[in-house]
Amino acid sequence: MCFAAAAVIGLPTYFLTRDLLGQSFSAIVMVTLMVPFFLLAVYEKDGMPLEKIIHNIILVRFVLPAKRPYMTHHRKDDSNPKQEEVVRGKQRNP
């Protein structure tokens, strides 16, 4: 599928720009347009294809929050109001 998409994108580009840009530069443009499709078809790391790797990178960098604070809720804090004041830094003077 990806090889066919590369051929559909690359070959017409080469033939349409060959007279305008010259053979060498048209070949470079064609290869540059075809490389991402070849990478999608061939590249695999740790059993994951490239599109899943890119999806994970986008999730980590842009979608998910960068800092995840560690927050807990202790039942002990709710049982004693005096303890709650001490925890919050509002200790009463007797």
C-alpha atoms as a printed R data frame, in Angstrom:
   type eleno elety resid chain resno       x      y       z
1  ATOM     1    CA   MET     A     1   0.000  0.000   0.000
2  ATOM     2    CA   CYS     A     2   2.729  2.454   0.965
3  ATOM     3    CA   PHE     A     3   4.874  1.464  -2.010
4  ATOM     4    CA   ALA     A     4   1.943  2.136  -4.345
5  ATOM     5    CA   ALA     A     5   1.347  5.531  -2.706
6  ATOM     6    CA   ALA     A     6   5.032  6.359  -3.146
7  ATOM     7    CA   ALA     A     7   4.845  5.446  -6.825
8  ATOM     8    CA   VAL     A     8   1.647  7.451  -7.338
9  ATOM     9    CA   ILE     A     9   3.255 10.527  -5.753
10 ATOM    10    CA   GLY     A    10   6.838 10.195  -6.990
11 ATOM    11    CA   LEU     A    11   6.639  9.136 -10.628
12 ATOM    12    CA   PRO     A    12   4.267 11.845 -11.890
13 ATOM    13    CA   THR     A    13   6.314 14.424 -10.012
14 ATOM    14    CA   TYR     A    14   9.453 13.264 -11.780
15 ATOM    15    CA   PHE     A    15   7.916 13.204 -15.245
16 ATOM    16    CA   LEU     A    16   6.172 16.573 -14.825
17 ATOM    17    CA   THR     A    17   9.255 18.389 -13.477
18 ATOM    18    CA   ARG     A    18  11.941 16.691 -15.598
19 ATOM    19    CA   ASP     A    19  11.815 19.237 -18.444
20 ATOM    20    CA   LEU     A    20  11.389 22.185 -16.099
21 ATOM    21    CA   LEU     A    21  14.073 21.419 -13.470
22 ATOM    22    CA   GLY     A    22  16.369 18.941 -15.199
23 ATOM    23    CA   GLN     A    23  16.767 15.221 -14.614
24 ATOM    24    CA   SER     A    24  19.024 15.346 -11.573
25 ATOM    25    CA   PHE     A    25  17.014 17.841  -9.545
26 ATOM    26    CA   SER     A    26  13.725 16.156 -10.529
27 ATOM    27    CA   ALA     A    27  15.103 12.819  -9.321
28 ATOM    28    CA   ILE     A    28  16.094 14.394  -5.993
29 ATOM    29    CA   VAL     A    29  12.608 15.887  -5.599
30 ATOM    30    CA   MET     A    30  11.021 12.526  -6.460
31 ATOM    31    CA   VAL     A    31  13.142 10.628  -3.927
32 ATOM    32    CA   THR     A    32  12.470 13.262  -1.251
33 ATOM    33    CA   LEU     A    33   8.721 12.857  -1.770
34 ATOM    34    CA   MET     A    34   8.888  9.048  -1.798
35 ATOM    35    CA   VAL     A    35  11.102  8.468   1.288
36 ATOM    36    CA   PRO     A    36   8.362  9.051   3.923
37 ATOM    37    CA   PHE     A    37   6.161  6.419   2.275
38 ATOM    38    CA   PHE     A    38   9.027  3.929   2.178
39 ATOM    39    CA   LEU     A    39   9.752  4.574   5.853
40 ATOM    40    CA   LEU     A    40   6.107  3.968   6.741
41 ATOM    41    CA   ALA     A    41   6.234  0.685   4.844
42 ATOM    42    CA   VAL     A    42   9.572 -0.658   6.082
43 ATOM    43    CA   TYR     A    43  10.582  0.880   9.424
44 ATOM    44    CA   GLU     A    44   9.709 -1.006  12.596
45 ATOM    45    CA   LYS     A    45  11.101 -0.666  16.115
46 ATOM    46    CA   ASP     A    46  10.282 -2.992  19.019
47 ATOM    47    CA   GLY     A    47   7.489 -4.557  16.972
48 ATOM    48    CA   MET     A    48   5.722 -1.211  16.381
49 ATOM    49    CA   PRO     A    49   5.335  0.339  12.935
50 ATOM    50    CA   LEU     A    50   6.389  3.934  12.343
51 ATOM    51    CA   GLU     A    51   2.859  5.369  12.501
52 ATOM    52    CA   LYS     A    52   2.392  4.031  16.059
53 ATOM    53    CA   ILE     A    53   5.778  5.409  17.092
54 ATOM    54    CA   ILE     A    54   4.836  8.841  15.705
55 ATOM    55    CA   HIS     A    55   1.456  8.630  17.481
56 ATOM    56    CA   ASN     A    56   3.174  7.891  20.803
57 ATOM    57    CA   ILE     A    57   5.628 10.770  20.345
58 ATOM    58    CA   ILE     A    58   2.764 13.190  19.638
59 ATOM    59    CA   LEU     A    59   0.883 11.965  22.717
60 ATOM    60    CA   VAL     A    60   3.863 12.390  25.026
61 ATOM    61    CA   ARG     A    61   5.042 15.740  23.673
62 ATOM    62    CA   PHE     A    62   1.787 17.591  23.003
63 ATOM    63    CA   VAL     A    63  -1.324 15.878  24.378
64 ATOM    64    CA   LEU     A    64  -0.451 14.522  27.818
65 ATOM    65    CA   PRO     A    65   0.624 16.897  30.593
66 ATOM    66    CA   ALA     A    66   4.332 17.134  31.242
67 ATOM    67    CA   LYS     A    67   4.154 17.148  35.048
68 ATOM    68    CA   ARG     A    68   2.075 14.652  36.932
69 ATOM    69    CA   PRO     A    69   2.075 15.569  40.623
70 ATOM    70    CA   TYR     A    70   1.873 12.794  43.154
71 ATOM    71    CA   MET     A    71  -1.251 13.413  45.199
72 ATOM    72    CA   THR     A    72  -2.764 11.257  47.902
73 ATOM    73    CA   HIS     A    73  -5.727 11.540  50.210
74 ATOM    74    CA   HIS     A    74  -5.229 10.258  53.733
75 ATOM    75    CA   ARG     A    75  -8.202  9.298  55.864
76 ATOM    76    CA   LYS     A    76  -6.167 10.124  58.948
77 ATOM    77    CA   ASP     A    77  -6.175 13.813  57.976
78 ATOM    78    CA   ASP     A    78 -10.003 13.957  57.917
79 ATOM    79    CA   SER     A    79 -10.562 12.270  61.286
80 ATOM    80    CA   ASN     A    80  -8.829 14.870  63.477
81 ATOM    81    CA   PRO     A    81  -9.566 18.565  62.753
82 ATOM    82    CA   LYS     A    82  -6.607 19.644  64.863
83 ATOM    83    CA   GLN     A    83  -4.342 17.424  62.788
84 ATOM    84    CA   GLU     A    84  -5.804 18.982  59.639
85 ATOM    85    CA   GLU     A    85  -4.926 22.473  60.879
86 ATOM    86    CA   VAL     A    86  -1.373 21.373  61.620
87 ATOM    87    CA   VAL     A    87  -1.068 19.811  58.185
88 ATOM    88    CA   ARG     A    88  -2.252 23.012  56.531
89 ATOM    89    CA   GLY     A    89   0.100 25.133  58.633
90 ATOM    90    CA   LYS     A    90  -2.593 26.849  60.774
91 ATOM    91    CA   GLN     A    91  -1.723 25.579  64.198
92 ATOM    92    CA   ARG     A    92  -3.783 27.309  66.944
93 ATOM    93    CA   ASN     A    93  -2.203 28.770  70.026
94 ATOM    94    CA   PRO     A    94  -3.848 27.502  73.295
